[in-house]
Amino acid sequence: MAVESEHVRATAVGATEFPDLVRLYQVTGVPKTVVDGTVGILGALPEELFVRQALAHRLPPVDSGTAT
């Protein structure tokens, strides 16, 4: 995503070198992707699914067309 968009920044961090970040982001396996410090994606995912999960918290909810 960072390669394709100037609005995305990516940083790789070695878990063994930064134990404080491991605790902060509750890293229990790798790879773990943290988006805006809140969304954690654990494991390698197909590209389409990864992008959906990474962007999910930034997109407005989908209107199902039903009145509430």
N, C-alpha and C positions, 0 to 999 in steps of 0.2 A: 504494500500500500504506500509506503514511504517513497518508493521508487517512482510510482505513478502520480503522486500528488505532492505539491509543495506544502499542502496543509497538514501533512502527516509527518511526524518525526518518529524515528525508531532508534532504540538503543539496546544493544545486547549486553547482558550482564551475566557474568559467571557466578552461579549460585554459591560455589565454594569460596569465592573471594569476597562476597558481600553477605555475611550471615544476618546482618541487621535488616537488609532488604528481604531476605528469605522469610524472616519472622513477620515483618511489616505486611508483606503481600501473601503470607501463608502459602508459600511455595511447597507443594508436596510431591511434585513431579515436574519433569521438563519435557517439552517446552511449556512454559507458562507465559501467556501474553497478558499484560495489564494495560487496560485502556483508561486513560484519564484517572488513574489511581483507584478506580472502582470496579470495573468489569474485569474479571479474570477468566481467561480461556485456557484450559489445561489440555495439553496434547496437540498433536498435529491433526489438522482437519483439512478436508478438501477446500480449495480456495473459495468457492461460492459460500459455503457454510461459515467459514472463518470470517469473511467480510460481513455477512449478515449479523453474526454474533458481535463482531467488533463495533458495528454501527447501530445495533439494536437500541441502545440507551439514548442515542441522539436523534432518533427518528420519532415523529409524532405517531400516536397510536392510529391504527388503521380503522376507519369508520366502516362498520359492518353494514350500515344502511338501516339499522333498526333504531327506532326511537326509544329513548330511555326516560 
